[in-house]
Amino acid sequence: MSPLSLVIRPEHPDDGPAIERLHARAFGPGRFARTAYRLREGVGHRAELSFTALVGTFLVGSVRVGPARAGEQPILVLGPLTVDPSFGNRGVGAALMEASLSAAREAGHGLVILVGDAPYYRRFGFVPVPPGRIVLPGPVDPARFLWLELAAGAFAAAEGAVSGG
């Protein structure tokens, strides 16, 4: 895939069914039982921070970002980041991450959390959440619970239970 064939654009309302099919292919039915999914359940994502990747007219990737709170502090929850398995290891996920994180910074958001593979997300600046600092509404491997400070001081302000919206 040449770099010019990949188009990153804001998610469009009509993308929903294609994104759901992509999630099903990439994560399977077990995705509904994960803590990160439960946190997003019933809470809409932020369209201005969510992006899709297209090759021609084929949707090959998606990243969604939703609102949450850590105690009283507004935060963002990134995820899922999804790439069609046949387009893996081609920079699609990185391009989606860069677009989403840039949009969040430009909009003045302070903190984003996610549950994911630390070696992958480290390159974007994510680090493990200190144990007990903020708590998700279900079990999660502490090594996969990560956060990124988008604005100075956001780490210090975030503590407590994480809830959607």
Backbone bond lengths (Angstrom), bond angles and torsions (degrees), N, CA, C in turn:
res aa  C-N    CA-C-N  psi(-1)  N-CA   C-N-CA  omega(-1)  CA-C   N-CA-C  phi
1 M - - - 1.446 - - 1.521 107.58 -
2 S 1.305 118.21 123.06 1.451 121.60 177.27 1.521 108.58 -76.42
3 P 1.342 117.43 152.89 1.460 119.33 -179.59 1.529 112.83 -59.08
4 L 1.321 118.22 -28.89 1.462 120.74 -177.93 1.522 112.81 -74.70
5 S 1.317 118.17 -17.15 1.464 119.70 -177.85 1.526 112.96 -81.67
6 L 1.325 118.20 -13.78 1.458 122.27 -179.26 1.522 109.22 -94.82
7 V 1.325 116.02 127.10 1.462 121.54 177.56 1.526 108.28 -118.16
8 I 1.328 116.02 123.97 1.464 121.87 174.52 1.520 106.22 -102.41
9 R 1.342 116.00 127.49 1.463 119.82 -179.37 1.524 109.35 -144.07
10 P 1.335 116.62 158.68 1.470 118.77 175.51 1.526 110.35 -58.20
11 E 1.318 115.25 145.48 1.459 119.42 177.48 1.523 109.77 -62.13
12 H 1.309 114.99 136.78 1.465 122.51 178.52 1.530 108.08 -102.65
13 P 1.325 119.32 146.82 1.467 120.49 179.77 1.537 113.67 -53.55
14 D 1.322 117.43 -32.12 1.468 120.35 179.72 1.530 113.56 -73.89
15 D 1.345 117.82 -7.68 1.466 121.45 -178.62 1.531 112.89 -77.10
16 G 1.323 117.31 -14.57 1.464 121.45 -173.34 1.514 115.30 -49.05
17 P 1.327 120.44 -53.23 1.468 120.02 -178.67 1.538 113.11 -62.42
18 A 1.319 117.69 -39.99 1.475 119.93 178.77 1.522 110.79 -66.51
19 I 1.331 117.24 -36.43 1.472 120.58 178.41 1.522 109.82 -67.45
20 E 1.321 117.63 -41.89 1.468 119.74 178.31 1.532 111.39 -62.19
21 R 1.337 117.40 -40.09 1.473 120.06 176.18 1.525 110.61 -64.11
22 L 1.314 117.12 -39.38 1.465 121.64 177.47 1.527 110.44 -62.23
23 H 1.325 117.63 -44.64 1.471 121.12 178.02 1.525 110.67 -60.84
24 A 1.317 117.19 -42.52 1.465 120.72 179.63 1.526 111.05 -62.46
25 R 1.346 117.31 -43.10 1.470 120.68 179.08 1.531 111.52 -65.55
26 A 1.318 115.92 -41.94 1.462 119.88 -174.03 1.531 113.41 -80.15
27 F 1.337 118.22 -37.03 1.459 120.96 -171.38 1.518 115.04 -115.27
28 G 1.326 117.89 -19.12 1.455 120.49 179.68 1.519 112.31 72.22
29 P 1.334 115.52 -176.96 1.463 119.64 -175.68 1.523 113.67 -70.05
30 G 1.325 118.47 -19.03 1.461 121.00 179.91 1.517 113.83 -65.63
31 R 1.334 116.83 -13.66 1.466 120.09 -177.69 1.529 111.94 -61.29
32 F 1.318 117.73 -28.19 1.460 120.60 -176.15 1.532 113.14 -71.05
33 A 1.322 117.38 -19.45 1.458 120.86 -178.05 1.529 112.96 -91.91
34 R 1.302 117.97 -9.62 1.463 121.28 -176.64 1.529 111.29 -72.71
35 T 1.344 115.68 146.36 1.458 121.59 179.13 1.520 111.23 -57.40
36 A 1.325 117.82 -43.05 1.468 120.70 -178.83 1.530 110.74 -61.69
37 Y 1.319 117.16 -38.94 1.468 120.10 178.30 1.528 110.05 -65.59
38 R 1.331 115.96 -42.99 1.465 119.62 -178.89 1.528 111.26 -63.02
39 L 1.325 116.71 -34.53 1.458 120.45 178.25 1.529 110.68 -64.17
40 R 1.347 116.69 -36.71 1.473 121.21 -178.25 1.526 112.93 -83.91
41 E 1.337 117.06 -16.15 1.460 121.36 -174.98 1.529 110.80 -60.08
42 G 1.327 115.75 128.49 1.449 120.99 177.88 1.520 114.87 79.12
43 V 1.347 116.95 0.00 1.457 121.31 179.15 1.520 107.61 -117.48
44 G 1.295 116.93 120.88 1.458 120.48 179.92 1.520 112.09 -67.78
45 H 1.308 115.42 152.21 1.457 119.16 177.33 1.525 109.74 -83.46
46 R 1.317 115.81 164.17 1.460 122.40 179.35 1.524 108.03 -88.03
47 A 1.313 117.53 108.21 1.466 122.44 -176.00 1.522 112.12 -58.67
48 E 1.326 116.93 -36.13 1.464 119.94 -177.50 1.530 113.66 -71.96
49 L 1.328 116.62 -10.46 1.468 121.48 179.54 1.527 112.18 -114.72
50 S 1.324 116.87 0.61 1.464 122.56 -176.19 1.529 109.20 -107.75
51 F 1.339 116.00 137.04 1.464 121.21 -172.88 1.519 111.27 -134.11
52 T 1.324 115.33 158.31 1.457 122.02 175.11 1.518 109.13 -124.15
53 A 1.325 114.64 158.01 1.463 122.41 175.67 1.516 107.81 -118.47
54 L 1.320 115.73 131.72 1.460 121.25 -178.97 1.522 110.35 -125.63
55 V 1.314 114.85 142.41 1.459 122.51 166.93 1.521 103.84 -118.15
56 G 1.321 116.13 109.55 1.464 119.63 -170.10 1.516 108.19 63.59
57 T 1.319 117.06 -125.10 1.469 121.10 177.43 1.530 112.14 -101.65
58 F 1.333 117.10 4.19 1.461 122.17 -177.01 1.524 110.10 -90.22
59 L 1.345 116.63 119.44 1.457 121.81 177.47 1.529 107.95 -75.19
60 V 1.334 116.77 115.46 1.464 121.38 -175.41 1.518 112.97 -110.62
61 G 1.331 117.55 -6.26 1.456 119.31 179.62 1.513 111.92 -165.83
62 S 1.313 114.54 160.18 1.457 121.92 -178.35 1.521 109.70 -155.19
63 V 1.305 115.44 144.15 1.468 120.64 168.54 1.519 106.59 -133.77
64 R 1.311 114.70 134.82 1.460 120.83 177.59 1.514 109.51 -121.30
65 V 1.318 115.01 147.90 1.457 122.22 178.44 1.512 107.46 -132.85
66 G 1.321 115.46 131.14 1.456 120.11 -179.46 1.509 112.47 -123.19
67 P 1.315 115.96 163.57 1.461 120.97 178.24 1.527 110.94 -82.02
68 A 1.326 114.69 149.83 1.464 121.43 174.56 1.520 107.58 -155.48
69 R 1.319 114.19 179.53 1.465 121.10 175.75 1.520 108.12 -135.82
70 A 1.309 115.16 141.80 1.471 121.83 170.09 1.524 104.15 -111.78
71 G 1.337 115.34 100.23 1.456 118.74 -169.99 1.518 107.73 65.66
72 E 1.321 117.32 -118.92 1.467 122.21 178.81 1.526 112.86 -97.73
73 Q 1.322 117.30 -6.95 1.464 122.01 -174.90 1.529 111.92 -84.59
74 P 1.343 118.71 123.22 1.469 119.66 173.86 1.530 110.09 -66.94
75 I 1.313 116.06 134.68 1.464 122.07 177.42 1.530 107.90 -138.19
76 L 1.319 115.37 175.83 1.455 122.19 174.92 1.517 109.64 -115.55
77 V 1.324 115.86 148.94 1.462 122.29 173.56 1.523 106.93 -116.06
78 L 1.316 116.86 117.52 1.454 120.87 178.67 1.518 108.93 -91.60
79 G 1.313 115.26 130.06 1.434 119.91 175.56 1.519 112.09 138.17
80 P 1.264 114.01 153.15 1.450 124.88 1.05 1.533 112.54 -82.42
81 L 1.320 113.99 149.90 1.455 122.67 166.63 1.519 104.24 -97.12
82 T 1.317 116.54 119.16 1.462 120.86 -173.38 1.517 110.03 -131.14
83 V 1.332 115.35 132.90 1.464 121.40 175.06 1.520 107.50 -127.52
84 D 1.322 116.07 133.38 1.458 120.01 176.13 1.524 107.90 -53.60
85 P 1.342 117.94 129.66 1.471 120.55 -176.92 1.531 114.21 -52.89
86 S 1.315 118.18 -31.10 1.464 119.56 -179.73 1.530 112.54 -75.10
87 F 1.330 117.64 -7.13 1.467 121.46 178.27 1.527 111.40 -115.79
88 G 1.339 117.37 16.57 1.451 121.21 179.10 1.518 112.65 -66.05
89 N 1.317 115.37 155.70 1.469 123.41 176.62 1.525 113.17 59.56
90 R 1.331 116.43 33.82 1.469 120.80 178.34 1.527 111.87 -125.44
91 G 1.328 117.58 12.69 1.453 120.69 176.83 1.514 115.22 87.54
92 V 1.332 117.47 4.01 1.460 120.55 -178.69 1.534 110.20 -64.61
93 G 1.323 117.08 -49.60 1.462 120.81 -179.55 1.519 112.29 -60.74
94 A 1.329 116.63 -42.67 1.469 120.26 179.18 1.520 111.27 -63.06
95 A 1.320 117.44 -40.86 1.463 120.55 179.32 1.530 110.63 -64.85
96 L 1.319 117.38 -40.20 1.463 121.11 177.36 1.532 110.87 -65.06
97 M 1.322 117.05 -43.59 1.470 121.19 178.96 1.519 110.75 -60.09
98 E 1.329 117.02 -47.71 1.460 120.62 -179.00 1.523 110.95 -59.76
99 A 1.329 117.74 -43.81 1.463 120.78 179.66 1.524 111.08 -62.32
100 S 1.312 116.63 -45.83 1.457 121.00 -176.93 1.525 111.98 -67.67
101 L 1.312 117.04 -46.70 1.465 120.12 -178.92 1.523 111.18 -66.59
102 S 1.323 117.79 -37.51 1.469 120.72 176.92 1.526 110.38 -62.81
103 A 1.323 116.80 -43.75 1.460 120.58 179.26 1.528 110.85 -63.28
104 A 1.330 117.62 -40.04 1.469 121.34 179.77 1.525 110.65 -65.65
105 R 1.323 116.93 -42.79 1.474 120.07 177.70 1.522 110.59 -62.62
106 E 1.331 116.26 -47.83 1.466 120.83 -178.82 1.521 112.16 -61.14
107 A 1.328 117.05 -30.97 1.469 121.00 179.50 1.526 112.59 -82.81
108 G 1.342 117.31 -3.44 1.456 120.92 175.65 1.512 116.12 86.60
109 H 1.328 117.86 16.65 1.464 120.06 177.59 1.531 109.94 -72.97
110 G 1.344 115.56 151.53 1.454 119.63 -174.02 1.511 116.37 -100.05
111 L 1.342 117.38 -36.40 1.463 119.69 -170.79 1.516 110.11 -146.72
112 V 1.334 115.23 139.38 1.462 121.22 176.11 1.527 107.79 -129.45
113 I 1.336 115.56 137.74 1.465 121.24 176.90 1.519 108.26 -118.01
114 L 1.337 114.82 162.09 1.460 121.07 173.16 1.514 109.34 -161.22
115 V 1.315 115.02 164.70 1.457 122.09 171.21 1.516 105.27 -115.51
116 G 1.334 116.72 116.35 1.456 119.23 -176.80 1.509 112.95 -171.72
117 D 1.300 114.96 -174.17 1.453 124.62 -176.17 1.529 110.29 -74.43
118 A 1.337 117.36 108.31 1.463 121.75 -175.12 1.534 113.03 -55.74
119 P 1.329 120.35 -43.73 1.471 118.08 179.24 1.535 113.22 -60.11
120 Y 1.314 117.82 -34.29 1.466 120.33 178.44 1.531 110.81 -71.01
121 Y 1.317 117.32 -49.95 1.457 121.58 -173.11 1.532 113.36 -78.25
122 R 1.315 118.67 -16.63 1.465 122.36 179.15 1.531 110.47 -57.15
123 R 1.328 117.61 -37.46 1.474 119.82 -177.68 1.524 113.10 -64.23
124 F 1.328 117.37 -16.60 1.455 121.34 176.99 1.531 111.62 -96.42
125 G 1.332 116.60 -0.28 1.457 121.96 178.14 1.510 115.84 102.18
126 F 1.328 118.18 1.37 1.465 120.78 179.43 1.523 111.01 -71.51
127 V 1.328 115.05 142.33 1.465 122.75 177.16 1.528 107.94 -133.58
128 P 1.351 117.04 159.23 1.471 118.82 178.58 1.537 112.33 -62.59
129 V 1.314 115.38 142.30 1.461 121.40 174.26 1.521 107.21 -71.54
130 P 1.331 118.75 130.83 1.474 119.40 176.65 1.524 110.60 -57.65
131 P 1.336 117.16 136.17 1.470 120.60 -177.45 1.524 112.64 -52.04
132 G 1.347 114.95 130.26 1.453 121.83 175.67 1.516 115.00 81.03
133 R 1.310 118.13 -7.29 1.473 120.90 -176.82 1.531 111.39 -66.95
134 I 1.320 116.04 -53.73 1.454 121.46 169.65 1.520 106.59 -129.38
135 V 1.313 116.68 147.99 1.459 121.12 -170.23 1.525 109.83 -126.93
136 L 1.326 115.51 128.25 1.463 120.97 177.82 1.525 110.49 -81.17
137 P 1.333 117.81 159.55 1.467 121.87 -177.73 1.528 112.92 -83.43
138 G 1.303 117.04 48.77 1.456 121.77 179.63 1.517 109.15 164.20
139 P 1.326 116.01 173.10 1.466 119.30 -177.15 1.531 112.38 -70.01
140 V 1.313 115.24 144.19 1.460 121.73 176.22 1.528 108.00 -153.85
141 D 1.315 116.31 142.74 1.459 121.70 174.95 1.524 107.36 -65.53
142 P 1.328 119.21 119.34 1.467 121.09 -177.24 1.535 113.21 -56.94
143 A 1.296 117.96 -28.91 1.468 120.85 179.44 1.527 111.77 -71.01
144 R 1.335 117.21 -16.95 1.472 121.79 -179.27 1.530 113.06 -103.67
145 F 1.320 117.30 -2.61 1.460 122.08 179.09 1.527 107.44 -93.02
146 L 1.340 115.44 107.76 1.465 121.41 -169.15 1.524 111.34 -123.78
147 W 1.331 114.99 157.32 1.454 120.21 174.23 1.501 111.21 -143.16
148 L 1.336 114.36 160.58 1.459 122.53 179.87 1.521 107.98 -138.48
149 E 1.315 115.15 125.62 1.459 121.31 177.15 1.525 108.45 -84.02
150 L 1.321 116.33 116.71 1.461 121.77 179.05 1.522 111.81 -91.47
151 A 1.327 116.75 -24.90 1.458 122.82 179.47 1.526 108.36 -134.53
152 A 1.296 116.11 138.48 1.469 121.33 -178.82 1.523 110.85 -53.66
153 G 1.328 115.74 134.90 1.450 122.12 178.26 1.510 115.50 91.36
154 A 1.324 117.97 -7.69 1.469 120.57 -177.29 1.527 111.83 -67.66
155 F 1.331 118.21 -35.31 1.470 119.87 177.73 1.527 109.92 -59.88
156 A 1.310 116.84 -45.51 1.457 121.60 -175.43 1.524 112.57 -63.93
157 A 1.327 117.02 -31.90 1.469 120.57 -176.07 1.516 113.72 -82.69
158 A 1.322 118.11 -13.95 1.469 120.59 -173.33 1.521 111.02 -98.27
159 E 1.337 115.26 122.51 1.461 120.88 174.10 1.514 108.67 -162.53
160 G 1.331 115.27 155.05 1.457 119.90 177.49 1.517 113.06 105.14
161 A 1.315 114.20 -168.03 1.457 120.95 -177.63 1.518 110.16 -76.37
162 V 1.336 114.88 139.85 1.463 121.38 177.40 1.521 108.34 -90.81
163 S 1.323 114.85 131.44 1.465 120.55 176.14 1.518 108.54 -133.15
164 G 1.311 115.55 151.57 1.457 120.18 179.42 1.511 111.87 -70.24
165 G 1.334 115.13 147.10 1.458 122.02 174.61 1.477 112.82 80.34
